[in-house]
């Protein structure tokens, strides 16, 4: 009986500690997308019209096609969904802990991760694809791996300087949740 009570207290302490850590600090990113990894067109990035799902300052490009097959056992489907951030934004986008088995973010180095740090360019950053500067927004090529062709995925956006994340369920491979 005493062993069971001690074990129960230890589990409660560990759960409380984990909740404290996740409530006050972002998860460790498995990938970092800085200004040099941005995507560029022939002019400065604009917000998509109509916009896709938003989490605070981060906007997903609207998904016009369903998630396609990847040929991978772990993430058999993937949806291309670039993200756009205002200049100088620094955020960590994470799959919520309860959904880590449902989805993951494609890493710029290959493979998949549960959290990615994005660091948008300053507005005056010289563009590499056209004459001029990056402008008010930075776009990043991006994809999300899924277990199923479509899903409603809980995500968190941790903005530098904020103690708590913005949480939202994001439709992937579908129009709404």
Backbone as ProteinMPNN parsed JSONL, in Angstrom:
{"seq_chain_A": "XXXXXXXXXXXXXXXXXXXXXXXXXXXXXXXXXXXXXXXXXXXXXXXXXXXXXXXXXXXXXXXXXXXXXXXXXXXXXXXXXXXXXXXXXXXXXXXXXXXXXXXXXXXXXXXXXXXXXXXXXXXXXXXXXXXXXXXXXXXXXXXXXXXXXXXXXXXXXXXXXXXXXXXXXXXXXXXXX", "coords_chain_A": {"N_chain_A": [[0.824, -1.185, 0.0], [1.899, 1.218, 0.85], [3.982, 1.443, -0.981], [2.541, 1.696, -3.34], [1.299, 4.181, -2.891], [3.551, 5.846, -2.81], [4.525, 5.471, -5.414], [2.346, 6.518, -6.866], [2.455, 9.192, -6.024], [4.933, 9.914, -7.088], [4.429, 9.675, -9.856], [2.43, 11.644, -10.128], [3.956, 13.901, -9.478], [5.823, 13.893, -11.616], [4.093, 14.259, -13.804], [3.036, 16.755, -13.176], [5.404, 18.281, -13.277], [6.061, 17.997, -15.997], [3.907, 19.307, -17.144], [4.362, 21.886, -16.248], [6.766, 22.527, -17.557], [5.982, 22.336, -20.272], [4.066, 24.324, -20.34], [5.463, 26.675, -19.988], [7.652, 26.887, -21.7], [8.79, 26.585, -25.081], [8.695, 23.596, -27.156], [11.666, 21.74, -27.966], [12.985, 22.573, -31.061], [13.061, 20.463, -33.947], [14.034, 21.226, -36.307], [15.354, 24.09, -37.955], [14.297, 26.896, -39.616], [15.611, 29.453, -41.167], [16.117, 32.845, -42.381], [17.614, 32.387, -44.701], [16.551, 30.048, -45.739], [14.214, 30.594, -46.97], [11.476, 30.759, -49.357], [11.223, 32.182, -52.594], [9.526, 34.196, -54.998], [8.918, 36.075, -57.902], [8.671, 38.557, -56.905], [8.235, 40.558, -53.88], [7.025, 38.653, -51.061], [3.588, 38.095, -50.502], [0.604, 38.014, -48.48], [-1.459, 35.122, -48.744], [-4.448, 35.126, -50.751], [-7.602, 33.863, -50.818], [-6.623, 33.752, -47.33], [-5.032, 30.895, -45.787], [-5.352, 28.616, -42.985], [-4.714, 30.249, -39.825], [-2.368, 30.866, -37.232], [-1.908, 32.937, -34.832], [0.606, 35.168, -35.812], [1.424, 33.543, -37.908], [0.668, 32.297, -41.091], [-0.803, 29.74, -42.914], [-0.394, 28.651, -46.246], [-3.169, 28.362, -48.409], [-4.464, 25.091, -48.803], [-4.722, 23.582, -51.75], [-4.783, 21.123, -52.882], [-5.42, 17.707, -52.012], [-3.767, 15.749, -49.448], [-0.974, 13.933, -50.573], [0.305, 10.657, -51.473], [3.282, 9.373, -49.942], [4.939, 7.171, -49.969], [6.26, 6.341, -47.762], [6.494, 4.487, -44.749], [6.147, 5.518, -42.143], [4.993, 8.143, -42.369], [2.656, 8.091, -44.392], [1.259, 9.907, -45.999], [1.434, 13.268, -47.302], [1.05, 16.782, -47.11], [1.535, 19.622, -49.008], [2.137, 22.704, -47.698], [2.98, 25.71, -47.59], [4.282, 28.271, -45.348], [3.721, 31.603, -44.115], [5.179, 34.447, -42.681], [5.234, 37.546, -40.818], [7.763, 40.099, -41.274], [10.794, 39.716, -39.478], [9.695, 38.026, -37.512], [9.866, 35.497, -35.012], [9.326, 32.259, -34.291], [8.14, 29.138, -32.868], [6.722, 26.421, -34.297], [4.657, 23.813, -33.435], [3.544, 20.417, -33.299], [0.835, 19.562, -31.331], [1.293, 17.862, -28.196], [-0.563, 15.708, -27.84], [-1.129, 14.936, -30.417], [1.08, 13.998, -31.75], [1.48, 11.448, -32.816], [-0.132, 11.514, -35.018], [0.655, 13.406, -36.952], [3.447, 15.155, -38.523], [6.107, 17.509, -39.134], [7.737, 18.167, -42.19], [11.172, 17.992, -42.389], [13.766, 20.271, -43.276], [16.107, 18.996, -43.723], [15.541, 16.483, -44.486], [13.46, 13.742, -43.54], [11.184, 13.796, -40.692], [9.82, 15.986, -38.184], [8.604, 17.058, -34.929], [8.498, 19.696, -34.174], [9.239, 22.955, -35.398], [11.405, 25.686, -35.832], [10.893, 28.936, -36.988], [12.417, 31.701, -38.481], [11.835, 34.699, -39.587], [12.823, 36.885, -42.289], [14.379, 40.187, -42.053], [12.614, 43.089, -43.228], [14.148, 44.621, -45.016], [15.97, 42.877, -46.121], [18.078, 41.825, -48.75], [16.726, 40.431, -51.707], [17.11, 37.182, -53.271], [16.091, 36.21, -55.622], [15.098, 38.167, -57.229], [15.387, 41.685, -58.133], [15.589, 43.842, -55.446], [14.077, 43.971, -52.157], [13.221, 41.61, -49.539], [10.836, 42.298, -48.202], [7.654, 42.874, -46.463], [6.811, 40.342, -45.6], [7.825, 36.923, -45.047], [8.099, 33.946, -46.806], [7.984, 30.415, -46.45], [8.844, 27.317, -47.874], [7.06, 24.322, -47.212], [5.887, 21.298, -45.651], [3.544, 18.876, -44.39], [3.523, 15.815, -42.811], [1.337, 13.011, -42.667], [-0.602, 10.457, -40.987], [-3.009, 9.627, -42.01], [-4.958, 10.432, -44.989], [-6.229, 12.912, -44.596], [-6.7, 15.185, -41.854], [-7.571, 16.657, -38.671], [-5.475, 18.596, -37.025], [-4.14, 19.305, -33.901], [-2.244, 22.116, -33.076], [0.524, 24.109, -31.861], [1.714, 27.406, -31.487], [4.531, 28.979, -30.611], [5.541, 32.055, -29.736], [8.389, 34.073, -29.765], [9.257, 35.525, -26.691], [6.781, 35.28, -25.493], [5.035, 33.596, -22.866], [3.184, 31.576, -23.105], [1.713, 29.347, -25.513], [-0.009, 29.894, -28.693], [-2.835, 28.122, -29.425], [-4.355, 25.907, -31.742], [-6.633, 23.999, -33.714], [-5.818, 22.643, -36.755], [-6.896, 22.246, -40.057], [-5.746, 19.725, -42.167], [-5.231, 18.657, -45.377], [-7.899, 18.884, -45.842], [-10.762, 21.08, -45.951], [-11.919, 22.196, -43.619], [-12.376, 21.823, -40.034]], "CA_chain_A": [[0.0, 0.0, 0.0], [2.789, 2.361, 0.943], [4.706, 1.5, -2.252], [1.592, 2.218, -4.329], [1.128, 5.607, -2.625], [4.79, 6.501, -3.223], [4.537, 5.442, -6.872], [1.328, 7.463, -7.314], [2.981, 10.534, -5.774], [6.003, 10.154, -8.061], [3.796, 9.895, -11.158], [1.779, 12.957, -10.071], [5.015, 14.904, -9.537], [6.358, 13.93, -12.979], [3.087, 14.867, -14.669], [3.006, 18.18, -12.841], [6.623, 18.888, -13.808], [5.963, 18.048, -17.457], [2.934, 20.349, -17.492], [5.008, 23.164, -16.011], [7.736, 22.768, -18.619], [5.316, 22.591, -21.547], [3.288, 25.559, -20.268], [6.307, 27.853, -19.925], [8.727, 26.947, -22.692], [8.452, 25.852, -26.302], [9.434, 22.349, -27.339], [12.927, 21.886, -28.7], [12.714, 22.361, -32.488], [13.839, 19.459, -34.652], [14.519, 21.859, -37.527], [15.343, 25.56, -37.899], [14.16, 27.531, -40.925], [15.957, 30.86, -41.022], [15.911, 33.689, -43.553], [18.266, 31.784, -45.856], [15.8, 28.892, -46.254], [12.923, 31.072, -47.47], [11.16, 30.591, -50.77], [10.954, 33.47, -53.234], [8.984, 34.227, -56.348], [9.496, 37.153, -58.713], [8.431, 39.821, -56.207], [8.103, 40.319, -52.44], [5.968, 37.755, -50.598], [2.335, 38.673, -50.018], [-0.265, 37.034, -47.836], [-2.345, 34.491, -49.723], [-5.849, 35.565, -50.806], [-7.894, 33.999, -49.391], [-5.597, 33.118, -46.498], [-5.29, 29.586, -45.211], [-5.453, 28.68, -41.519], [-3.77, 31.14, -39.144], [-2.026, 30.728, -35.82], [-1.238, 34.198, -34.52], [1.165, 35.814, -37.0], [1.754, 32.558, -38.939], [-0.42, 31.951, -42.009], [-0.561, 28.628, -43.834], [-0.901, 28.854, -47.597], [-4.333, 27.487, -48.551], [-4.185, 23.803, -49.415], [-5.614, 23.403, -52.892], [-4.821, 19.715, -53.251], [-5.382, 16.834, -50.833], [-2.472, 15.151, -49.13], [-0.597, 12.878, -51.5], [1.068, 9.524, -50.931], [4.725, 9.594, -49.873], [5.685, 5.924, -50.095], [6.935, 6.09, -46.479], [5.654, 3.763, -43.789], [5.829, 6.33, -40.966], [4.084, 9.214, -42.753], [2.277, 7.684, -45.752], [0.682, 11.027, -46.755], [2.024, 14.579, -47.021], [0.362, 17.926, -47.71], [2.365, 20.814, -49.168], [1.459, 23.853, -47.106], [3.942, 26.747, -47.207], [3.869, 29.197, -44.3], [4.113, 32.999, -44.3], [5.328, 35.177, -41.42], [5.656, 38.942, -40.94], [9.199, 40.354, -41.141], [11.467, 39.594, -38.172], [9.017, 37.116, -36.574], [10.585, 34.3, -34.582], [8.313, 31.405, -33.672], [8.275, 27.686, -32.943], [5.473, 25.75, -34.638], [4.754, 22.444, -32.911], [2.385, 19.54, -33.213], [0.48, 19.415, -29.911], [1.729, 16.55, -27.715], [-1.572, 14.652, -28.012], [-1.281, 14.601, -31.836], [2.38, 13.671, -32.339], [1.372, 10.196, -33.586], [-0.979, 11.746, -36.193], [1.267, 14.282, -37.957], [4.786, 15.676, -38.277], [6.537, 18.491, -40.115], [8.858, 17.737, -43.001], [12.396, 18.712, -42.061], [14.557, 20.742, -44.403], [17.254, 18.096, -43.871], [15.014, 15.132, -44.711], [12.797, 13.2, -42.369], [10.061, 14.532, -40.113], [10.022, 16.444, -36.807], [7.359, 17.518, -34.306], [8.548, 21.139, -33.944], [10.126, 23.69, -36.301], [11.585, 27.112, -35.53], [10.933, 29.813, -38.156], [12.976, 33.026, -38.231], [11.57, 35.476, -40.794], [13.821, 37.888, -42.687], [14.016, 41.595, -41.902], [11.99, 43.603, -44.453], [15.161, 45.165, -45.913], [16.89, 41.824, -46.595], [18.108, 41.733, -50.222], [16.162, 39.202, -52.286], [18.05, 36.483, -54.141], [15.422, 35.782, -56.848], [14.689, 39.346, -57.99], [16.005, 42.915, -57.637], [14.788, 44.455, -54.396], [14.179, 43.393, -50.821], [12.242, 40.575, -49.201], [9.575, 42.975, -47.927], [6.948, 42.75, -45.179], [6.533, 38.952, -45.236], [8.742, 35.869, -45.499], [7.431, 32.675, -47.069], [8.841, 29.238, -46.331], [8.28, 26.074, -48.387], [6.786, 23.504, -46.04], [4.949, 20.18, -45.841], [3.155, 18.183, -43.168], [3.292, 14.385, -42.988], [0.137, 12.526, -41.969], [-0.894, 9.018, -40.96], [-4.165, 9.457, -42.899], [-4.977, 11.407, -46.079], [-6.612, 14.215, -44.05], [-6.891, 15.149, -40.399], [-7.628, 17.907, -37.917], [-4.283, 18.452, -36.195], [-3.894, 20.347, -32.901], [-0.896, 22.691, -33.152], [0.876, 25.198, -30.96], [2.674, 28.38, -32.011], [5.24, 29.658, -29.541], [6.125, 33.303, -30.223], [9.478, 34.525, -28.887], [8.868, 36.545, -25.727], [5.508, 34.923, -24.842], [5.171, 32.435, -21.985], [2.226, 30.527, -23.459], [1.537, 29.26, -26.966], [-1.317, 30.01, -29.326], [-3.233, 26.754, -29.784], [-5.452, 25.836, -32.704], [-6.758, 22.779, -34.512], [-5.608, 23.048, -38.138], [-7.288, 21.216, -41.029], [-4.702, 19.347, -43.125], [-5.804, 17.791, -46.4], [-9.344, 19.143, -45.865], [-11.053, 22.528, -45.882], [-12.257, 22.675, -42.268], [-12.473, 20.814, -38.971]], "C_chain_A": [[0.872, 1.254, 0.0], [3.579, 2.544, -0.35], [3.803, 2.101, -3.325], [1.403, 3.726, -4.138], [2.369, 6.39, -3.071], [4.87, 6.577, -4.746], [3.544, 6.45, -7.446], [1.808, 8.904, -7.131], [4.081, 10.882, -6.782], [5.43, 10.435, -9.445], [3.128, 11.267, -11.186], [2.818, 14.073, -10.15], [5.563, 15.043, -10.951], [5.371, 14.578, -13.935], [2.988, 16.362, -14.414], [4.228, 18.905, -13.376], [6.56, 19.021, -15.315], [5.003, 19.152, -17.877], [3.556, 21.732, -17.304], [5.982, 23.495, -17.131], [7.015, 23.113, -19.909], [4.509, 23.886, -21.515], [4.176, 26.795, -20.348], [7.406, 27.945, -20.952], [8.344, 26.122, -23.917], [9.204, 24.532, -26.379], [10.712, 22.61, -28.123], [12.663, 21.61, -30.183], [13.634, 21.31, -33.093], [14.433, 20.017, -35.931], [14.439, 23.373, -37.335], [15.302, 26.079, -39.328], [14.436, 29.014, -40.727], [15.735, 31.585, -42.341], [16.498, 33.068, -44.823], [17.533, 30.598, -46.454], [14.445, 29.293, -46.826], [12.716, 30.671, -48.929], [10.861, 31.962, -51.348], [10.365, 33.264, -54.619], [9.68, 35.317, -57.138], [9.308, 38.531, -58.091], [8.294, 39.519, -54.716], [6.88, 39.457, -52.099], [4.749, 38.55, -50.14], [1.57, 37.595, -49.278], [-1.172, 36.409, -48.886], [-3.762, 35.05, -49.617], [-6.673, 34.5, -51.467], [-6.812, 33.301, -48.566], [-6.019, 31.714, -46.073], [-5.424, 29.727, -43.706], [-4.367, 29.568, -40.927], [-3.579, 30.715, -37.706], [-1.258, 31.992, -35.474], [-0.705, 34.824, -35.785], [1.451, 34.843, -38.157], [0.513, 32.232, -39.769], [0.02, 30.78, -42.87], [-1.095, 29.015, -45.197], [-2.1, 27.928, -47.751], [-3.96, 26.205, -49.295], [-5.189, 23.557, -50.521], [-5.72, 21.946, -53.327], [-4.791, 18.869, -51.981], [-3.975, 16.28, -50.612], [-2.199, 13.999, -50.089], [0.178, 11.777, -50.812], [2.564, 9.824, -50.98], [5.535, 8.342, -50.15], [6.458, 5.578, -48.833], [5.979, 5.396, -45.522], [5.236, 4.66, -42.625], [4.835, 7.434, -41.27], [3.659, 8.954, -44.202], [1.67, 8.791, -46.609], [1.403, 12.319, -46.38], [1.238, 15.642, -47.77], [1.349, 19.08, -47.798], [1.57, 21.994, -48.647], [2.485, 24.884, -46.653], [3.381, 27.649, -46.108], [4.435, 30.58, -44.592], [4.121, 33.673, -42.929], [5.671, 36.637, -41.693], [7.17, 39.061, -40.71], [9.633, 40.293, -39.68], [10.765, 38.685, -37.16], [9.904, 35.922, -36.262], [9.612, 33.46, -33.777], [8.747, 29.947, -33.728], [6.878, 27.137, -33.189], [5.62, 24.296, -34.223], [3.434, 21.708, -33.057], [2.088, 19.406, -31.718], [0.846, 18.005, -29.451], [0.712, 15.428, -27.96], [-1.733, 14.202, -29.467], [0.022, 14.183, -32.511], [2.341, 12.377, -33.152], [0.554, 10.374, -34.866], [-0.288, 12.526, -37.305], [2.667, 14.708, -37.531], [5.139, 16.649, -39.393], [7.733, 17.945, -40.884], [10.058, 18.613, -42.687], [13.105, 19.145, -43.337], [15.763, 19.859, -44.673], [16.822, 16.667, -44.174], [14.413, 14.593, -43.429], [11.691, 14.111, -41.874], [10.339, 14.842, -38.654], [8.697, 16.949, -36.242], [7.345, 19.02, -34.021], [9.586, 21.78, -34.867], [10.195, 25.144, -35.849], [11.69, 27.867, -36.85], [11.473, 31.173, -37.722], [12.848, 33.824, -39.521], [12.65, 36.527, -41.032], [13.404, 39.278, -42.232], [13.48, 42.099, -43.243], [13.019, 44.089, -45.467], [16.163, 44.147, -46.441], [16.887, 41.777, -48.121], [17.561, 40.389, -50.699], [17.224, 38.509, -53.126], [17.414, 36.073, -55.469], [14.981, 36.952, -57.733], [15.424, 40.559, -57.426], [15.073, 43.544, -56.615], [15.006, 43.748, -53.073], [13.067, 42.38, -50.591], [10.878, 41.195, -48.917], [8.953, 42.597, -46.597], [6.729, 41.32, -44.711], [7.617, 38.023, -45.77], [7.938, 34.597, -45.666], [8.422, 31.528, -46.999], [8.148, 28.049, -46.99], [8.128, 25.107, -47.216], [5.828, 22.386, -46.392], [4.699, 19.513, -44.495], [2.864, 16.732, -43.515], [2.126, 13.939, -42.129], [0.071, 11.004, -41.968], [-2.049, 8.694, -41.907], [-4.173, 10.575, -43.935], [-5.392, 12.802, -45.609], [-6.855, 14.072, -42.558], [-7.027, 16.563, -39.859], [-6.527, 17.803, -36.861], [-4.164, 19.604, -35.197], [-2.432, 20.804, -32.979], [-0.733, 23.801, -32.136], [1.862, 26.111, -31.671], [3.24, 29.147, -30.827], [5.94, 30.868, -30.136], [7.203, 33.737, -29.241], [8.98, 35.65, -27.983], [7.545, 36.269, -25.029], [5.677, 33.655, -24.033], [4.233, 31.291, -22.348], [2.027, 30.507, -24.976], [0.124, 29.641, -27.402], [-1.66, 28.596, -29.782], [-4.413, 26.796, -30.745], [-5.448, 24.472, -33.369], [-6.736, 23.205, -35.978], [-6.042, 21.918, -39.084], [-6.164, 20.964, -42.033], [-5.302, 18.34, -44.099], [-7.318, 17.876, -46.473], [-9.572, 20.629, -45.684], [-11.317, 23.025, -44.469], [-12.296, 21.495, -41.301], [-13.761, 20.999, -38.189]], "O_chain_A": [[0.625, 2.21, -0.736], [3.821, 3.675, -0.773], [4.25, 2.921, -4.128], [1.351, 4.469, -5.118], [2.247, 7.473, -3.644], [5.234, 7.612, -5.304], [3.86, 7.158, -8.403], [1.585, 9.743, -8.003], [4.149, 12.01, -7.27], [5.898, 11.341, -10.134], [3.251, 11.984, -12.179], [2.589, 15.083, -10.816], [5.751, 16.156, -11.442], [5.77, 15.367, -14.791], [2.867, 17.146, -15.355], [4.112, 20.023, -13.878], [6.962, 20.048, -15.863], [5.254, 19.855, -18.856], [3.313, 22.641, -18.097], [6.017, 24.631, -17.605], [7.384, 24.076, -20.581], [4.289, 24.492, -22.563], [3.701, 27.863, -20.736], [8.044, 28.992, -21.071], [7.666, 25.1, -23.808], [10.241, 24.37, -25.735], [10.812, 23.593, -28.857], [12.173, 20.536, -30.532], [14.828, 21.266, -32.795], [15.249, 19.357, -36.575], [13.557, 23.872, -36.635], [16.16, 25.748, -40.147], [13.603, 29.744, -40.19], [15.227, 31.006, -43.301], [15.928, 33.216, -45.904], [17.853, 30.175, -47.565], [13.62, 28.432, -47.133], [13.656, 30.298, -49.631], [10.301, 32.815, -50.66], [10.667, 32.291, -55.311], [10.899, 35.467, -57.055], [9.723, 39.542, -58.657], [8.242, 38.353, -54.326], [5.845, 39.527, -52.763], [4.886, 39.568, -49.461], [1.85, 36.406, -49.429], [-1.607, 37.089, -49.815], [-4.22, 35.404, -48.53], [-6.446, 34.243, -52.65], [-6.162, 32.372, -49.045], [-7.206, 31.396, -46.009], [-5.593, 30.836, -43.2], [-3.252, 29.639, -41.444], [-4.514, 30.26, -37.046], [-0.075, 32.104, -35.795], [-1.455, 35.006, -36.745], [1.696, 35.288, -39.278], [-0.551, 31.931, -39.227], [1.087, 30.818, -43.483], [-2.147, 29.647, -45.292], [-2.054, 26.799, -47.263], [-3.233, 26.238, -50.288], [-6.373, 23.346, -50.258], [-6.641, 21.577, -54.056], [-4.2, 19.275, -50.981], [-3.117, 16.346, -51.493], [-3.084, 13.192, -50.378], [0.653, 11.95, -49.69], [3.055, 10.441, -51.925], [6.703, 8.437, -50.527], [7.233, 4.622, -48.827], [4.786, 5.697, -45.499], [4.098, 4.579, -42.165], [3.906, 7.643, -40.49], [4.23, 9.526, -45.131], [1.572, 8.637, -47.826], [1.921, 12.448, -45.27], [0.815, 15.438, -48.908], [1.934, 19.478, -46.791], [0.456, 22.252, -49.104], [2.83, 24.938, -45.473], [2.167, 27.776, -45.953], [5.481, 30.72, -45.226], [3.203, 33.498, -42.128], [6.326, 36.941, -42.689], [7.773, 38.225, -40.037], [8.932, 40.757, -38.781], [11.228, 38.595, -36.023], [10.601, 35.404, -37.133], [9.131, 33.878, -32.724], [9.605, 29.569, -34.525], [5.963, 27.357, -32.395], [6.578, 23.624, -34.604], [2.357, 22.294, -32.953], [2.999, 19.163, -30.927], [0.726, 17.053, -30.223], [1.109, 14.302, -28.259], [-2.397, 13.2, -29.731], [0.056, 14.029, -33.732], [3.114, 12.235, -34.099], [0.542, 9.482, -35.715], [-0.605, 12.336, -38.479], [3.029, 14.636, -36.356], [4.541, 16.616, -40.469], [8.632, 17.337, -40.302], [9.964, 19.84, -42.717], [13.046, 18.456, -44.355], [16.379, 19.958, -45.734], [17.636, 15.745, -44.125], [14.839, 14.972, -42.338], [11.307, 15.07, -42.544], [11.004, 14.071, -37.961], [7.769, 17.236, -36.998], [6.302, 19.569, -33.666], [10.663, 21.228, -35.091], [9.177, 25.755, -35.525], [12.472, 27.496, -37.725], [11.035, 31.727, -36.714], [13.647, 33.655, -40.442], [13.302, 36.992, -40.097], [12.215, 39.536, -42.041], [13.864, 41.578, -44.29], [12.784, 43.981, -46.67], [17.109, 44.517, -47.137], [15.821, 41.699, -48.732], [17.9, 39.34, -50.151], [18.135, 39.158, -53.638], [18.128, 35.627, -56.367], [14.54, 36.743, -58.863], [16.022, 40.472, -56.354], [13.893, 43.754, -56.895], [15.984, 43.025, -52.888], [12.101, 42.308, -51.351], [9.86, 40.659, -49.357], [9.626, 42.068, -45.712], [6.481, 41.102, -43.525], [8.242, 38.291, -46.796], [7.182, 34.211, -44.774], [9.565, 31.657, -47.437], [6.98, 27.788, -46.702], [8.975, 25.077, -46.324], [5.041, 22.513, -47.33], [5.527, 19.577, -43.586], [2.059, 16.447, -44.401], [1.941, 14.418, -41.01], [0.627, 10.348, -42.849], [-2.074, 7.632, -42.529], [-3.464, 11.568, -43.773], [-4.937, 13.791, -46.185], [-7.172, 12.99, -42.062], [-6.646, 17.535, -40.511], [-6.633, 17.019, -35.918], [-4.094, 20.764, -35.604], [-1.509, 19.989, -32.952], [-1.705, 24.355, -31.622], [2.75, 25.637, -32.38], [2.523, 29.868, -30.134], [6.843, 30.716, -30.959], [6.973, 33.77, -28.032], [8.361, 36.606, -28.449], [7.211, 36.954, -24.063], [6.379, 32.736, -24.455], [4.463, 30.153, -21.94], [2.16, 31.536, -25.637], [-0.803, 29.701, -26.595], [-0.857, 27.948, -30.453], [-5.336, 27.596, -30.595], [-4.395, 23.864, -33.563], [-7.544, 24.035, -36.397], [-5.61, 20.776, -38.931], [-5.687, 21.899, -42.678], [-5.817, 17.299, -43.692], [-7.955, 17.031, -47.101], [-8.655, 21.357, -45.302], [-10.975, 24.163, -44.146], [-12.255, 20.333, -41.705], [-14.027, 20.246, -37.251]]}, "name": "protein", "num_of_chains": 1, "seq": "XXXXXXXXXXXXXXXXXXXXXXXXXXXXXXXXXXXXXXXXXXXXXXXXXXXXXXXXXXXXXXXXXXXXXXXXXXXXXXXXXXXXXXXXXXXXXXXXXXXXXXXXXXXXXXXXXXXXXXXXXXXXXXXXXXXXXXXXXXXXXXXXXXXXXXXXXXXXXXXXXXXXXXXXXXXXXXXXX"}
